[in-house]
Amino acid sequence: MQRLLDDYSARNVLPFDESAMDEFYDCSNSVFASHQRSPHRAIAKATAVKLLSRNLRDFRLVPGLDVEDWTT
């Protein structure tokens, strides 16, 4: 547990800023309703960073979102 805490505490935390908020509430290009209001997706898209998720099936439907499964 300590190793995980050390690893996560060394990571940068991206802000849920105005750009992420705009992305969060943008429903115009909603391809899949179940994750439309995902703050993780909104931050990743707003900051153009890779989203790490095991749910590639849904997140790959989001245009412009870079997603990867690092659990495999």
Backbone hydrogen bonds, N-H to C=O, Kabsch-Sander energy under -0.5 kcal/mol:
donor,donor_aa,acceptor,acceptor_aa,energy
5,L,1,M,-2.4
6,D,2,Q,-2.7
7,D,3,R,-2.2
8,Y,4,L,-2.8
9,S,5,L,-2.3
10,A,6,D,-0.8
10,A,7,D,-0.6
11,R,8,Y,-1.3
14,L,12,N,-0.6
17,D,15,P,-1.3
21,M,17,D,-2.6
22,D,18,E,-2.5
23,E,19,S,-2.1
24,F,20,A,-2.7
25,Y,21,M,-2.0
26,D,22,D,-0.8
27,C,25,Y,-0.9
30,S,27,C,-1.3
31,V,29,N,-0.8
35,H,32,F,-0.8
36,Q,33,A,-0.9
38,S,35,H,-1.6
42,A,38,S,-2.2
43,I,39,P,-2.5
44,A,40,H,-2.2
45,K,41,R,-2.7
46,A,42,A,-2.5
47,T,43,I,-2.0
48,A,44,A,-0.7
49,V,44,A,-1.9
51,L,66,D,-3.4
52,L,50,K,-0.5
53,S,51,L,-0.6
53,S,68,E,-1.8
56,L,54,R,-1.3
59,F,55,N,-1.8
60,R,56,L,-2.2
61,L,58,D,-1.7
62,V,59,F,-1.3
65,L,62,V,-1.7
66,D,64,G,-0.5
67,V,65,L,-0.7
68,E,51,L,-2.5
70,W,68,E,-0.7
